[in-house]
Amino acid sequence: MRYSNLFGKTKKETAKQAKLKSHQFLLRAGFINQTAAGLYSFLPLGFKVLSKIDAIVKQELAKENVQHLLMPYVSPASLWQETGRYDKMDSVLAKFTSKRGQDLVLSPTHEEIITDLVRKYVQSYKDLPLILNHNQLKFRDEIRAFGGLVRTREFLMQDAYTFDTSAKGLSKSFDAVVRAYKNIFKQLEIEAVEIEADSGTMGGSDSHEFVIIANVGEDLVLQCSDCNYKANVEKAEFEREKINLDEKIEVFKIIDQPEWVCTMQDNVKHYRKPLWRYLKNVVYKDQDENIIIASIRGDQEVNEAKLMQATGVQSIEPATDNDLKNMGTRPGWVHSWGHKNVIYIGDYGLKMVRNFIGGQKEKDTDSVNVNYGRDFEYKLLADIVNAKENDLCAKCKKGKLKEKRGIEIAHAFKLGTCYSNSMNAKYLDKNGKLQLIHMGSYGFGVSRAVAVVAEVHNDDNGIVWPKTVTPYHVHLIVLDTSDGKIFKQAQKLYEDLKSQNIDVLFDERKDVSAGSKFADADLIGIPIRLVVSKKSLKNGGIEFKLRNSGKIEIIKISELEKRIKDFYKI
């Protein structure tokens, strides 16, 4: 490709909204263009990278006997209603009605469609195990797009689904897809950490997330300093440590308290005691408008994923001031006991403190010396708070949890029978009895991987593409373009390399300085840069430079093909 003909050129300015290096470089180098918030066009350079990642994903999955297919982007709402996710995923599900009155959705994932397919074709245990995959565009109406291609509303996703006769078979299929993922990571030259994660709206018994540790990541990962335990903050477990259980239990009292004392910060300002000393009540409502009061220590934060899991609800959202008014209270005045027609749930940490302050706030009074088990008690006590830095690891009970940021690149779910049960997907076993199919779901962010690779492989000047996904094999630059002999030599080299199945981006632009051409080459990030100039020809050949090296060599033209093919192993 001649650079002058390439659609999408480099830019010097950096978009104000681009905070991540990958986002900045992909925009400036002409790989992507933003159409709207969370919606991007892949320009020719970007599409070449995307296509190579897409091909790697398919090839590695195929090695594990995965069969590829393609399912529709649009699916009937009726399938989602079968599983209950039509309402459960309402926050991200794009719904519409066709001109013929059919309710449809833009599929953010394909569990419903694939289960419907399998229940139509799988009849016997002889048809299983089965692994099916498709790579396709998805749409999720995300509240907040982030980091360019890291979190978008429309994206290219790989979705694989496994179907087995048993939980044991599911584990075997799960391992096969995870093995493929690890080989994909190797090809992309990225290090992905496998962590425990919350299954969320996907459902199922277990899920593992693969994240790239990066300071710019939006995922919070907790990792033990002593053992191999690693988990997403939504899933991370920790051991509650005794705080002041050696303290004498004092007599429960109602004391005077200024009306302005409502928040945790107000309590600290007024009583001058540490945050763990106070009771904190956080109020939610579920999909059926039921009020849930989560009671925790003042130094902790509610983990909504854990709260949903513990209460068994489909969705939650913060209660409004009007909801509190209907309860007979207001913000900062919610009691830890006594409200009618609400669901109370407490965290295990309530047992680790004696003589809490708070729990029964009124206009000018509150309670002190409050003790769980003596003064109040809940039917429901569970792990409902976030683990945080330096919490004690729940697995080894020795190490401390350390916080890291990460970017999710893939996710694997053991769905079990939750979808086959709701959609009646069964097979006949050896005894002729109908049994539920055991399922797994696996997703890899193909378009997100473009950003992840660029985020991992870059320097101050631009992207440094791994050889497996580079848009071109070489970036050929001609200088001294006013010299006809030199220009003709560069053109011949361009044609010769192409004839040898070497993909070339040829910067043949005239009236552009050498510095600008070199800067563009660094920004675009193709692994090999070749320069044809009066100086190089005088010295016996072509300048050869690797993008990740400062070393420049002079290579004879007759040796170029072998040097390039040896580098790429082609």
C-alpha positions as CSV (number, residue, x, y, z in Angstrom):
1,M,0.0,0.0,0.0
2,R,1.3,3.4,-1.0
3,Y,1.0,5.7,2.0
4,S,-0.3,8.6,-0.2
5,N,-3.3,6.3,-1.1
6,L,-3.9,5.0,2.4
7,F,-7.3,6.1,3.9
8,G,-6.7,7.5,7.3
9,K,-3.5,9.5,7.9
10,T,-1.6,10.3,11.1
11,K,-2.5,13.3,13.2
12,K,-0.2,15.4,15.5
13,E,-2.9,16.5,17.9
14,T,-4.2,14.2,20.7
15,A,-8.0,14.1,21.3
16,K,-8.9,15.6,24.7
17,Q,-11.1,12.7,25.6
18,A,-8.3,10.2,25.0
19,K,-6.7,9.3,28.4
20,L,-5.2,5.9,27.7
21,K,-2.0,5.7,25.6
22,S,-3.6,3.1,23.4
23,H,-6.6,5.4,22.7
24,Q,-4.3,8.3,21.9
25,F,-2.0,6.3,19.6
26,L,-4.8,4.4,17.8
27,L,-6.6,7.7,17.0
28,R,-3.4,9.7,16.0
29,A,-2.0,6.9,13.9
30,G,-5.2,6.5,11.9
31,F,-6.2,3.0,13.1
32,I,-9.7,4.1,14.4
33,N,-12.1,7.0,14.3
34,Q,-14.8,7.8,16.8
35,T,-18.3,8.0,15.2
36,A,-20.1,8.6,18.5
37,A,-19.6,7.8,22.2
38,G,-18.6,4.2,22.4
39,L,-18.9,3.7,18.6
40,Y,-15.8,3.4,16.4
41,S,-14.9,2.8,12.8
42,F,-11.9,0.7,12.1
43,L,-9.9,2.4,9.3
44,P,-7.8,0.2,7.0
45,L,-4.8,0.0,9.3
46,G,-7.0,-0.8,12.3
47,F,-9.0,-3.3,10.3
48,K,-5.9,-5.2,9.3
49,V,-4.9,-5.6,13.0
50,L,-8.4,-6.5,14.0
51,S,-8.6,-9.1,11.3
52,K,-5.3,-10.7,12.3
53,I,-6.5,-11.0,16.0
54,D,-9.8,-12.4,14.8
55,A,-7.9,-15.0,12.7
56,I,-5.6,-16.0,15.6
57,V,-8.6,-16.5,17.9
58,K,-10.4,-18.7,15.4
59,Q,-7.3,-20.7,14.7
60,E,-6.4,-21.4,18.3
61,L,-10.0,-22.4,19.1
62,A,-10.1,-24.7,16.1
63,K,-7.1,-26.6,17.5
64,E,-9.4,-27.6,20.4
65,N,-12.0,-29.0,18.1
66,V,-14.2,-25.9,18.2
67,Q,-16.7,-25.6,15.3
68,H,-17.3,-22.1,14.0
69,L,-20.7,-20.8,13.0
70,L,-22.4,-17.4,12.8
71,M,-25.6,-16.4,14.6
72,P,-27.8,-13.3,14.0
73,Y,-27.0,-10.0,15.5
74,V,-30.7,-9.4,16.2
75,S,-32.6,-11.9,18.3
76,P,-36.3,-12.3,19.3
77,A,-37.2,-11.0,22.7
78,S,-39.1,-14.2,23.4
79,L,-35.9,-16.2,23.8
80,W,-34.6,-13.7,26.4
81,Q,-38.0,-13.8,28.2
82,E,-37.6,-17.6,28.5
83,T,-34.4,-17.1,30.6
84,G,-35.6,-14.1,32.4
85,R,-32.8,-11.9,31.2
86,Y,-35.1,-9.7,29.1
87,D,-35.8,-7.7,32.3
88,K,-32.6,-8.7,34.2
89,M,-30.3,-7.1,31.7
90,D,-32.5,-4.1,31.0
91,S,-29.7,-1.6,31.8
92,V,-27.6,-2.7,28.8
93,L,-30.1,-4.5,26.5
94,A,-31.1,-2.5,23.4
95,K,-34.7,-3.4,22.7
96,F,-36.9,-2.4,19.7
97,T,-40.1,-3.4,17.9
98,S,-40.1,-4.3,14.2
99,K,-42.6,-2.8,11.7
100,R,-44.4,-6.1,12.0
101,G,-44.8,-5.8,15.7
102,Q,-42.2,-8.3,16.8
103,D,-40.2,-7.5,19.9
104,L,-36.4,-7.8,19.2
105,V,-33.1,-7.1,20.9
106,L,-29.6,-6.3,19.7
107,S,-27.7,-9.2,21.2
108,P,-25.1,-8.3,23.8
109,T,-24.3,-12.0,24.1
110,H,-25.7,-15.2,22.6
111,E,-26.6,-17.8,25.3
112,E,-30.3,-17.7,24.4
113,I,-29.8,-18.1,20.6
114,I,-27.2,-20.9,20.9
115,T,-29.3,-22.8,23.5
116,D,-32.3,-22.6,21.1
117,L,-30.1,-23.9,18.3
118,V,-28.8,-26.8,20.3
119,R,-32.1,-27.9,21.7
120,K,-33.3,-28.2,18.1
121,Y,-30.3,-30.3,16.9
122,V,-29.0,-32.3,19.9
123,Q,-31.1,-35.3,20.7
124,S,-28.8,-37.9,22.2
125,Y,-25.7,-38.3,24.4
126,K,-24.0,-39.3,21.1
127,D,-24.3,-35.7,19.9
128,L,-22.2,-34.5,22.9
129,P,-19.7,-33.1,23.9
130,L,-20.0,-30.1,21.6
131,I,-18.1,-26.8,21.4
132,L,-19.5,-24.1,19.1
133,N,-18.1,-20.6,18.5
134,H,-18.8,-17.4,16.6
135,N,-17.0,-14.1,16.3
136,Q,-19.5,-11.3,15.8
137,L,-20.5,-7.7,16.5
138,K,-22.3,-7.1,19.8
139,F,-24.1,-4.1,21.2
140,R,-24.4,-3.2,24.9
141,D,-26.0,0.1,25.8
142,E,-23.3,0.8,28.4
143,I,-23.9,3.8,30.7
144,R,-20.3,4.9,30.3
145,A,-17.9,4.2,27.4
146,F,-14.3,4.2,28.5
147,G,-10.8,4.2,27.1
148,G,-11.4,4.1,23.4
149,L,-11.8,0.4,22.4
150,V,-11.4,-0.8,26.0
151,R,-15.1,-0.3,26.7
152,T,-17.4,0.5,23.8
153,R,-21.1,0.0,23.1
154,E,-20.6,-1.9,19.8
155,F,-17.7,-4.3,19.7
156,L,-16.4,-7.5,18.0
157,M,-16.6,-10.4,20.4
158,Q,-15.7,-14.1,20.3
159,D,-18.3,-16.3,22.0
160,A,-17.8,-20.0,22.5
161,Y,-20.3,-22.3,24.1
162,T,-19.7,-25.8,25.4
163,F,-22.3,-28.6,25.8
164,D,-21.7,-31.7,27.8
165,T,-23.6,-34.5,29.5
166,S,-22.2,-33.9,33.0
167,A,-20.4,-31.4,35.3
168,K,-17.2,-33.5,34.8
169,G,-17.5,-33.1,31.0
170,L,-18.1,-29.4,31.4
171,S,-14.9,-29.0,33.4
172,K,-13.0,-30.8,30.6
173,S,-14.5,-28.5,27.9
174,F,-13.9,-25.5,30.1
175,D,-10.2,-26.4,30.3
176,A,-10.0,-26.8,26.6
177,V,-11.3,-23.3,25.9
178,V,-9.1,-21.8,28.6
179,R,-6.1,-23.6,27.0
180,A,-7.0,-22.0,23.7
181,Y,-7.2,-18.6,25.4
182,K,-3.7,-19.0,26.9
183,N,-2.3,-19.8,23.5
184,I,-4.0,-16.7,22.1
185,F,-2.4,-14.5,24.8
186,K,1.0,-16.0,23.8
187,Q,0.5,-15.1,20.2
188,L,-0.5,-11.5,21.1
189,E,2.4,-11.3,23.5
190,I,0.3,-10.2,26.4
191,E,0.4,-11.6,30.0
192,A,-3.2,-12.3,31.2
193,V,-3.8,-13.1,34.8
194,E,-6.5,-15.7,35.5
195,I,-8.7,-14.6,38.5
196,E,-11.9,-15.7,40.2
197,A,-14.9,-13.5,39.2
198,D,-18.5,-12.9,39.8
199,S,-20.8,-14.5,37.2
200,G,-23.3,-11.6,37.3
201,T,-26.2,-11.7,34.9
202,M,-24.6,-14.6,33.1
203,G,-25.4,-17.0,35.9
204,G,-23.9,-20.3,36.6
205,S,-21.7,-21.7,39.4
206,D,-18.2,-20.5,38.6
207,S,-16.4,-18.0,36.4
208,H,-12.8,-17.0,35.7
209,E,-11.8,-13.7,34.3
210,F,-8.5,-13.0,32.4
211,V,-7.1,-9.5,33.0
212,I,-4.1,-7.6,31.8
213,I,-2.6,-5.9,34.8
214,A,-2.4,-2.2,34.0
215,N,-2.6,1.0,36.0
216,V,-5.2,2.4,33.6
217,G,-7.5,-0.6,34.0
218,E,-11.0,-0.1,35.3
219,D,-11.2,-3.6,37.0
220,L,-9.9,-3.8,40.5
221,V,-8.1,-7.1,41.2
222,L,-7.1,-8.4,44.7
223,Q,-4.1,-10.7,44.9
224,C,-2.7,-12.4,48.0
225,S,0.9,-11.6,48.9
226,D,1.5,-15.2,50.1
227,C,-0.6,-17.7,48.0
228,N,-1.9,-17.8,44.5
229,Y,-5.4,-16.4,45.3
230,K,-6.5,-13.7,42.8
231,A,-10.0,-12.4,42.4
232,N,-12.0,-9.5,40.9
233,V,-13.2,-7.1,43.6
234,E,-16.8,-8.3,42.9
235,K,-15.8,-11.8,44.0
236,A,-12.8,-11.4,46.3
237,E,-13.2,-13.0,49.7
238,F,-11.3,-12.0,52.8
239,E,-11.0,-13.0,56.4
240,R,-12.7,-10.7,58.9
241,E,-10.2,-9.8,61.7
242,K,-11.2,-9.1,65.2
243,I,-11.0,-5.4,65.9
244,N,-11.9,-4.7,69.5
245,L,-13.4,-7.9,70.8
246,D,-11.3,-7.7,74.0
247,E,-13.2,-4.5,74.9
248,K,-15.8,-4.7,77.6
249,I,-19.4,-4.7,76.3
250,E,-21.0,-1.5,77.6
251,V,-24.6,-0.8,78.4
252,F,-26.8,0.2,75.4
253,K,-27.7,3.9,75.6
254,I,-29.6,6.6,73.7
255,I,-27.6,9.8,73.9
256,D,-28.0,13.4,72.6
257,Q,-26.6,14.0,69.1
258,P,-26.8,17.1,66.9
259,E,-29.2,16.9,64.0
260,W,-26.5,17.6,61.5
261,V,-24.7,14.3,62.3
262,C,-25.9,12.1,59.4
263,T,-23.0,10.8,57.4
264,M,-19.9,8.8,58.3
265,Q,-17.8,11.9,57.9
266,D,-20.2,13.7,60.3
267,N,-19.8,11.0,62.8
268,V,-16.0,11.1,62.7
269,K,-16.1,14.9,63.0
270,H,-18.4,14.8,66.0
271,Y,-17.2,11.7,68.0
272,R,-13.5,11.7,66.8
273,K,-13.6,7.9,66.6
274,P,-12.3,5.7,63.7
275,L,-14.7,4.7,60.9
276,W,-15.0,1.1,62.0
277,R,-16.7,2.2,65.2
278,Y,-19.9,3.3,63.4
279,L,-22.8,1.4,62.0
280,K,-23.6,2.2,58.3
281,N,-26.8,1.4,56.6
282,V,-27.0,1.5,52.8
283,V,-30.5,1.2,51.3
284,Y,-31.4,-0.4,47.9
285,K,-34.5,-1.6,46.1
286,D,-34.7,-4.7,43.9
287,Q,-36.5,-5.3,40.6
288,D,-39.8,-5.7,42.5
289,E,-39.4,-2.5,44.5
290,N,-38.6,-4.4,47.7
291,I,-36.4,-2.4,50.1
292,I,-33.1,-3.9,51.2
293,I,-31.1,-2.4,54.0
294,A,-27.5,-3.5,54.0
295,S,-25.9,-2.9,57.4
296,I,-22.1,-2.8,57.5
297,R,-19.2,-1.2,59.4
298,G,-18.5,2.4,58.7
299,D,-15.1,1.7,57.1
300,Q,-16.5,-0.7,54.5
301,E,-18.3,-0.4,51.2
302,V,-21.2,-2.5,50.0
303,N,-20.3,-4.9,47.2
304,E,-23.5,-4.9,45.1
305,A,-22.7,-8.1,43.2
306,K,-22.2,-9.9,46.6
307,L,-25.4,-8.3,47.9
308,M,-27.4,-9.6,44.9
309,Q,-26.0,-13.0,45.3
310,A,-26.7,-13.1,49.1
311,T,-30.3,-11.9,48.7
312,G,-31.0,-13.8,45.5
313,V,-32.4,-10.8,43.7
314,Q,-32.1,-10.1,40.0
315,S,-31.1,-6.5,40.2
316,I,-30.7,-3.7,42.7
317,E,-30.4,0.1,42.6
318,P,-30.0,2.7,45.3
319,A,-33.2,3.7,47.1
320,T,-34.4,7.2,46.4
321,D,-35.2,9.9,48.9
322,N,-38.9,9.2,48.2
323,D,-38.4,5.5,49.0
324,L,-36.9,6.5,52.3
325,K,-39.8,8.9,52.9
326,N,-42.3,6.1,52.4
327,M,-40.4,4.1,55.0
328,G,-40.8,7.0,57.4
329,T,-37.2,8.1,57.3
330,R,-34.7,10.1,55.3
331,P,-31.0,10.0,54.3
332,G,-28.7,9.6,57.3
333,W,-31.6,8.5,59.6
334,V,-32.0,4.9,58.5
335,H,-32.1,2.5,61.4
336,S,-30.3,-0.8,61.7
337,W,-33.4,-2.4,63.0
338,G,-37.2,-1.7,63.3
339,H,-38.2,-0.5,59.8
340,K,-41.3,-2.5,58.6
341,N,-41.6,-4.4,55.3
342,V,-37.9,-4.3,54.5
343,I,-35.2,-6.9,54.1
344,Y,-32.3,-6.5,56.5
345,I,-29.0,-8.1,55.7
346,G,-25.7,-7.6,57.6
347,D,-22.1,-8.3,56.8
348,Y,-20.0,-10.7,58.8
349,G,-17.9,-7.8,60.0
350,L,-20.7,-6.7,62.4
351,K,-19.5,-9.5,64.7
352,M,-16.0,-8.2,64.8
353,V,-16.7,-4.9,66.7
354,R,-18.0,-4.2,70.1
355,N,-19.9,-1.1,71.2
356,F,-20.9,0.4,67.8
357,I,-22.0,4.0,67.6
358,G,-25.2,4.6,65.6
359,G,-28.1,2.4,64.3
360,Q,-31.1,4.4,65.7
361,K,-30.6,8.0,64.5
362,E,-33.4,10.4,65.4
363,K,-33.6,14.2,65.2
364,D,-31.3,14.9,68.2
365,T,-30.4,11.5,69.5
366,D,-28.7,8.3,68.5
367,S,-27.7,5.0,70.0
368,V,-24.2,4.0,71.4
369,N,-22.7,0.8,72.8
370,V,-24.7,-1.1,70.1
371,N,-23.7,-4.8,69.9
372,Y,-24.7,-7.3,67.2
373,G,-26.4,-10.3,68.7
374,R,-27.4,-8.5,71.9
375,D,-29.1,-5.3,70.6
376,F,-30.1,-6.4,67.1
377,E,-29.7,-9.5,64.9
378,Y,-30.6,-10.4,61.3
379,K,-31.9,-13.5,59.6
380,L,-29.4,-12.8,56.9
381,L,-25.7,-12.4,57.5
382,A,-23.3,-12.7,54.6
383,D,-20.2,-11.4,52.8
384,I,-21.6,-8.2,51.3
385,V,-18.6,-5.8,51.3
386,N,-15.6,-5.1,49.1
387,A,-12.3,-6.6,50.0
388,K,-9.6,-4.0,50.1
389,E,-5.8,-3.5,50.4
390,N,-4.2,-5.3,53.3
391,D,-7.3,-7.4,54.2
392,L,-6.4,-10.9,55.3
393,C,-6.6,-13.5,52.6
394,A,-9.5,-15.9,53.1
395,K,-7.7,-18.8,51.4
396,C,-4.4,-19.0,53.2
397,K,-5.3,-16.8,56.2
398,K,-1.7,-15.6,56.2
399,G,-1.1,-13.2,53.3
400,K,-2.5,-9.7,52.8
401,L,-4.5,-8.8,49.8
402,K,-2.9,-6.3,47.4
403,E,-4.9,-4.1,45.0
404,K,-4.0,-4.0,41.3
405,R,-5.8,-2.5,38.3
406,G,-6.6,-4.6,35.3
407,I,-8.3,-4.7,31.9
408,E,-10.5,-7.6,31.3
409,I,-9.7,-9.4,28.0
410,A,-11.6,-12.7,28.4
411,H,-14.1,-14.4,30.6
412,A,-15.0,-18.1,31.0
413,F,-18.3,-19.2,32.8
414,K,-19.4,-22.6,34.0
415,L,-23.1,-22.1,33.4
416,G,-24.2,-25.6,34.4
417,T,-27.8,-26.2,33.7
418,C,-29.3,-22.8,34.3
419,Y,-30.0,-22.1,30.6
420,S,-30.8,-25.6,29.6
421,N,-33.3,-25.7,32.5
422,S,-35.1,-22.5,31.6
423,M,-35.1,-23.3,27.9
424,N,-35.7,-27.0,28.2
425,A,-32.5,-28.1,26.4
426,K,-32.2,-31.8,27.0
427,Y,-30.7,-35.0,25.6
428,L,-31.5,-38.7,25.9
429,D,-28.9,-40.5,28.0
430,K,-27.8,-44.2,27.5
431,N,-30.9,-45.4,29.4
432,G,-33.3,-43.4,27.2
433,K,-34.0,-40.8,29.9
434,L,-34.1,-37.0,29.3
435,Q,-31.3,-35.1,31.0
436,L,-30.4,-31.4,31.1
437,I,-27.4,-30.3,29.1
438,H,-24.4,-28.9,31.0
439,M,-23.2,-25.6,29.4
440,G,-20.3,-23.3,29.5
441,S,-19.9,-19.8,28.0
442,Y,-16.6,-18.2,27.0
443,G,-15.9,-14.7,25.6
444,F,-12.8,-12.9,24.3
445,G,-12.9,-9.2,23.4
446,V,-11.5,-9.2,19.8
447,S,-11.8,-5.5,19.2
448,R,-10.8,-4.8,22.8
449,A,-7.7,-6.8,22.2
450,V,-6.6,-4.2,19.6
451,A,-6.5,-1.6,22.5
452,V,-5.0,-4.1,25.0
453,V,-2.1,-5.0,22.7
454,A,-1.5,-1.3,21.9
455,E,-1.6,-0.5,25.6
456,V,0.9,-3.2,26.5
457,H,3.2,-2.6,23.5
458,N,4.1,1.1,23.1
459,D,6.7,3.7,23.9
460,D,6.7,7.5,24.0
461,N,6.7,7.7,20.2
462,G,3.8,5.3,19.4
463,I,2.7,1.7,19.1
464,V,5.2,-1.2,18.8
465,W,3.1,-4.0,17.2
466,P,4.0,-7.7,17.9
467,K,4.9,-9.4,14.6
468,T,1.7,-11.6,14.7
469,V,-0.7,-8.7,14.4
470,T,1.2,-5.9,12.7
471,P,-0.8,-4.3,9.9
472,Y,2.2,-4.6,7.5
473,H,5.4,-6.6,7.6
474,V,7.6,-3.6,6.7
475,H,7.3,0.2,6.6
476,L,9.3,1.3,3.5
477,I,10.4,4.9,3.4
478,V,12.0,6.7,0.5
479,L,14.0,9.9,1.1
480,D,15.6,12.2,-1.5
481,T,12.5,11.8,-3.6
482,S,13.6,14.5,-6.0
483,D,16.3,12.2,-7.2
484,G,14.6,10.1,-9.9
485,K,17.1,7.2,-9.7
486,I,16.6,6.8,-5.9
487,F,12.8,7.1,-6.3
488,K,12.8,4.4,-9.0
489,Q,15.0,2.1,-6.9
490,A,12.5,2.5,-4.0
491,Q,9.5,1.7,-6.2
492,K,11.3,-1.4,-7.6
493,L,12.0,-2.6,-4.1
494,Y,8.3,-2.0,-3.2
495,E,7.1,-4.2,-6.1
496,D,9.8,-6.9,-5.5
497,L,8.8,-7.2,-1.8
498,K,5.1,-7.5,-2.7
499,S,5.9,-10.2,-5.2
500,Q,7.6,-12.2,-2.4
501,N,4.4,-12.1,-0.3
502,I,5.8,-9.4,2.0
503,D,3.2,-6.9,3.0
504,V,4.5,-3.4,2.6
505,L,3.4,0.1,3.6
506,F,5.3,2.3,1.2
507,D,5.8,6.0,2.3
508,E,6.6,7.5,-1.1
509,R,5.3,11.0,-0.2
510,K,7.1,13.9,-1.7
511,D,7.6,17.3,0.0
512,V,7.5,15.6,3.4
513,S,10.6,15.8,5.6
514,A,12.5,12.7,6.7
515,G,11.7,13.6,10.4
516,S,8.0,13.6,9.7
517,K,8.2,10.2,7.9
518,F,10.2,8.7,10.7
519,A,7.8,10.1,13.3
520,D,4.9,8.6,11.4
521,A,6.6,5.2,11.2
522,D,7.2,5.2,15.0
523,L,3.6,6.2,15.6
524,I,2.1,3.5,13.4
525,G,4.5,0.9,14.9
526,I,5.2,-1.6,12.1
527,P,8.1,-3.9,13.5
528,I,10.5,-3.3,10.5
529,R,11.4,0.1,9.0
530,L,13.3,0.2,5.7
531,V,14.8,3.4,4.3
532,V,16.0,4.0,0.8
533,S,18.1,7.1,0.5
534,K,21.1,8.5,-1.2
535,K,23.1,7.7,1.9
536,S,21.9,4.1,2.2
537,L,22.6,3.3,-1.4
538,K,26.0,4.9,-1.2
539,N,26.7,2.7,1.7
540,G,25.7,-0.4,-0.2
541,G,22.0,-1.1,0.5
542,I,19.0,-0.3,2.5
543,E,18.6,1.0,6.1
544,F,17.1,-1.8,8.2
545,K,15.7,-0.9,11.7
546,L,13.5,-2.8,14.1
547,R,10.8,-0.6,15.8
548,N,11.8,-1.7,19.3
549,S,15.6,-1.1,18.7
550,G,17.7,2.0,18.1
551,K,20.2,0.0,16.0
552,I,20.3,0.8,12.3
553,E,21.9,-1.6,9.8
554,I,22.7,-1.4,6.1
555,I,21.4,-4.5,4.4
556,K,22.1,-5.5,0.8
557,I,19.0,-5.6,-1.3
558,S,19.7,-9.2,-2.3
559,E,19.5,-10.2,1.4
560,L,16.4,-8.3,2.4
561,E,13.8,-11.0,1.5
562,K,15.6,-13.6,3.7
563,R,16.1,-11.2,6.6
564,I,12.4,-10.2,6.6
565,K,11.1,-13.8,6.2
566,D,13.4,-15.1,8.9
567,F,12.1,-12.4,11.3
568,Y,8.5,-13.3,10.6
569,K,9.1,-17.0,10.1
570,I,7.3,-16.9,6.7
